Structures are given as structure tokens and as C-alpha cells.
Amino acid sequence: MTETREIIDLDQLDHSRFRSWPFSHDFCITCGLCAGSCPVSGIDGIDPRMLVRMVSLGLEDELVQARWPWICTMCG
């Protein structure tokens, strides 16, 4: 079975629910520093880079429903 995805215009996304976050997904350069320093990275598939990428792609509903973002310790 093949899952289809809608092509999303990134300029039209509403990121309002993420405005209070202490970072901007627009600044991510996929260096991996966040994943390397995250104390819970790798546990239950947690990957901070995936979180940022999901926001960038407009997959906010899937992100909110996923288990692992809520495990984040927000260590800053």
C-alpha cells in the first residue's frame, strides 16, 4: 500500500502554535548538534532534527499526535 502526501507550499504554512518555542525552524542547517547533545535522542526514536523537519514540512498535526515530542526535556 502506498501512502500519498500533498505537496505543501512552505510559504503558506501557519506555524502559530510553535511561536513560543525557543528556536526557529528556519535557522536549522541540519548540522546534528541538537541530536548529539540531546539527552533523550535515540530513545523511542527521538530525533530533534526530525522534529524541526516535520515543522518545516507542515506536518504539525502528525507531530502533535506523536509520542516522542512530549518526552523532550526542553533542556535548552
C-alpha atoms as a printed R data frame, in Angstrom:
   type eleno elety resid chain resno      x      y      z
1  ATOM     1    CA   MET     A     1  0.000  0.000  0.000
2  ATOM     2    CA   THR     A     2  1.366  3.394 -0.962
3  ATOM     3    CA   GLU     A     3  0.705  6.481  1.116
4  ATOM     4    CA   THR     A     4  0.301  9.728 -0.779
5  ATOM     5    CA   ARG     A     5  1.180 13.146  0.581
6  ATOM     6    CA   GLU     A     6  0.014 16.556 -0.509
7  ATOM     7    CA   ILE     A     7  2.665 18.971 -1.773
8  ATOM     8    CA   ILE     A     8  2.778 21.875  0.671
9  ATOM     9    CA   ASP     A     9  3.696 25.458 -0.136
10 ATOM    10    CA   LEU     A    10  6.072 26.236  2.740
11 ATOM    11    CA   ASP     A    11  5.376 29.967  2.453
12 ATOM    12    CA   GLN     A    12  1.703 29.370  3.241
13 ATOM    13    CA   LEU     A    13  2.152 27.372  6.457
14 ATOM    14    CA   ASP     A    14  0.714 28.542  9.758
15 ATOM    15    CA   HIS     A    15  3.328 27.953 12.449
16 ATOM    16    CA   SER     A    16  1.471 29.969 15.089
17 ATOM    17    CA   ARG     A    17  1.334 27.131 17.609
18 ATOM    18    CA   PHE     A    18  5.143 26.959 17.561
19 ATOM    19    CA   ARG     A    19  5.862 30.692 18.019
20 ATOM    20    CA   SER     A    20  6.561 30.305 21.732
21 ATOM    21    CA   TRP     A    21  9.299 27.726 21.096
22 ATOM    22    CA   PRO     A    22 12.821 28.919 21.968
23 ATOM    23    CA   PHE     A    23 14.143 28.265 18.443
24 ATOM    24    CA   SER     A    24 13.176 28.894 14.853
25 ATOM    25    CA   HIS     A    25 12.996 26.015 12.409
26 ATOM    26    CA   ASP     A    26 14.145 28.449  9.718
27 ATOM    27    CA   PHE     A    27 17.638 28.549 11.245
28 ATOM    28    CA   CYS     A    28 18.236 24.785 11.111
29 ATOM    29    CA   ILE     A    29 21.228 23.845  8.959
30 ATOM    30    CA   THR     A    30 20.952 20.105  9.768
31 ATOM    31    CA   CYS     A    31 24.345 20.043 11.494
32 ATOM    32    CA   GLY     A    32 23.186 17.435 14.029
33 ATOM    33    CA   LEU     A    33 24.382 19.380 17.078
34 ATOM    34    CA   CYS     A    34 20.920 19.248 18.640
35 ATOM    35    CA   ALA     A    35 20.690 15.475 18.198
36 ATOM    36    CA   GLY     A    36 24.210 14.954 19.502
37 ATOM    37    CA   SER     A    37 23.621 16.959 22.661
38 ATOM    38    CA   CYS     A    38 20.036 15.866 23.381
39 ATOM    39    CA   PRO     A    39 19.908 13.653 26.497
40 ATOM    40    CA   VAL     A    40 16.928 11.673 25.166
41 ATOM    41    CA   SER     A    41 17.997 11.471 21.498
42 ATOM    42    CA   GLY     A    42 17.693  7.920 20.226
43 ATOM    43    CA   ILE     A    43 15.251  6.803 22.918
44 ATOM    44    CA   ASP     A    44 11.979  5.652 21.340
45 ATOM    45    CA   GLY     A    45 13.136  7.060 18.003
46 ATOM    46    CA   ILE     A    46 13.527 10.607 19.313
47 ATOM    47    CA   ASP     A    47 15.440 12.785 16.866
48 ATOM    48    CA   PRO     A    48 15.393 16.579 17.356
49 ATOM    49    CA   ARG     A    49 16.248 17.044 13.683
50 ATOM    50    CA   MET     A    50 13.116 15.129 12.726
51 ATOM    51    CA   LEU     A    51 11.032 17.421 14.934
52 ATOM    52    CA   VAL     A    52 12.396 20.513 13.171
53 ATOM    53    CA   ARG     A    53 11.946 18.916  9.750
54 ATOM    54    CA   MET     A    54  8.342 17.947 10.483
55 ATOM    55    CA   VAL     A    55  7.546 21.547 11.438
56 ATOM    56    CA   SER     A    56  9.256 22.794  8.281
57 ATOM    57    CA   LEU     A    57  7.214 20.412  6.135
58 ATOM    58    CA   GLY     A    58  3.931 21.396  7.745
59 ATOM    59    CA   LEU     A    59  3.399 18.048  9.467
60 ATOM    60    CA   GLU     A    60  2.346 19.758 12.680
61 ATOM    61    CA   ASP     A    61 -0.705 17.556 13.257
62 ATOM    62    CA   GLU     A    62  1.374 14.385 12.966
63 ATOM    63    CA   LEU     A    63  3.992 15.907 15.255
64 ATOM    64    CA   VAL     A    64  1.471 16.853 17.932
65 ATOM    65    CA   GLN     A    65 -0.022 13.346 17.826
66 ATOM    66    CA   ALA     A    66  3.357 11.589 18.023
67 ATOM    67    CA   ARG     A    67  4.583 10.335 21.407
68 ATOM    68    CA   TRP     A    68  8.213 11.408 21.357
69 ATOM    69    CA   PRO     A    69  7.930 15.232 21.225
70 ATOM    70    CA   TRP     A    70  6.303 15.101 24.653
71 ATOM    71    CA   ILE     A    71  9.299 13.242 26.097
72 ATOM    72    CA   CYS     A    72 11.539 16.211 25.285
73 ATOM    73    CA   THR     A    73 13.092 17.700 28.415
74 ATOM    74    CA   MET     A    74 13.460 21.175 26.825
75 ATOM    75    CA   CYS     A    75 16.955 21.329 28.294
76 ATOM    76    CA   GLY     A    76 17.596 24.459 26.261
